């Protein structure tokens, strides 16, 4: 046995974080370390599960629709930040809508148009909405036909022709009365050689649309995080003051799957009030709250009936809370403390401080059910913000080259606060009065986040193999039952040998 005995894990990890530990390898029982066959499923919150334990952080330089779509398609979930200008709820709502409209099983409310509308207007509507099919309906929403981009080829500018003149009319459509499973819809599309299947009720009223593209995506992305209607899942963050309840109402209206009350210090009177008001207004809508980093903070949130808890005070890559206030808990200690205090087993999100793939595993074993990543994804194509070219001097040749960079910043950085302050924002004003607790940095642009996610998942599968388990869940159980079999606390030399490269 390589590991020290750990009679009490919490005592053993006091003051420690990820780079303080290695895990002792165990007898491996799997032959292929392949994310397609190893079960990495986990609980995001009490009623939501993911097939991959990764969550992209609600930060304005990390998660908007593009990142949320990518990570949900890869099996995790994104939380859309609330860092838009205060009083302006609409931009965040639009980001959630974009994710929810990206993939469908059945599109319950496809874009429609009337048969007497001009073709020019139909073309403009397709351009505006980004869809290639409009369902043609009469004034009572009864199906009359389908109009696709192919029908709009060769229209002459200023044409007065109407949709009715080019659409595929009802008598030539293949359609389905009532509901249908994805497998049956696929079968119908294959035999009838159609790519769109409108659904109608007995009177011919349009009730939905199934497209071959959506069915294909479902097949190509078996691990994607989807709701019961086949749409990608997405979360959205709100604050605990100001417009937070109106914001939540709008986010829920457009289909946000989980709302996250996210404030710097979640063990607070402000949070207590916000949770009570949220529950009173929205009942049992899935609610995650944070951040906390102590046993008391965890109990405080579980007693208030939240469905998930975000753990982490000050470990974040863009965060200066510990420097500025001297408060915080090293992330491994925080995870173990919150896990041990969490009698009700409310899922925990390990939020912040993960800088390398190996730390993802540590976050998941020491206490997290999932891991939230911010700086880990910084600079990827799917993050919001422009790419700027900067001159960089190469160390060997001293040549100056232009390198593309993107901005990554803490949500409490001065720059992020100033961006939100244009309109009156009591919360941002509070932070400003206290002083900023975050930094802004430029990071090299580094392509799509998807290969980064896939690589992390491969490494996670290798970790499961080294840990002697067959799945993530099994490894978590084995670790939590006998941590002393795994945990090696490193000396300074051990740390250098392990991580200095
Ligand atoms: P990583 O290390 O993944 O951490 O970048 C992401 C988490 O950092 C937190 N965060 C902040 N914490 N001041 C803070 O004290 C900030 O300005 C700030 N911005 C983000 C947040 O919990 C995020 O998920």
Boltz pocket constraint, residues with backbone or C-beta under 6 A from the ligand:
constraints:
  - pocket:
      binder: B
      contacts: [[A, 57], [A, 58], [A, 59], [A, 264], [A, 291], [A, 312], [A, 314], [A, 315], [A, 316], [A, 317], [A, 318], [A, 319], [A, 320], [A, 321], [A, 351], [A, 352], [A, 353], [A, 354], [A, 372], [A, 373], [A, 374], [A, 375], [A, 376], [A, 409], [A, 410], [A, 411], [A, 412], [A, 413], [A, 437], [A, 438], [A, 439]]
      max_distance: 6.0
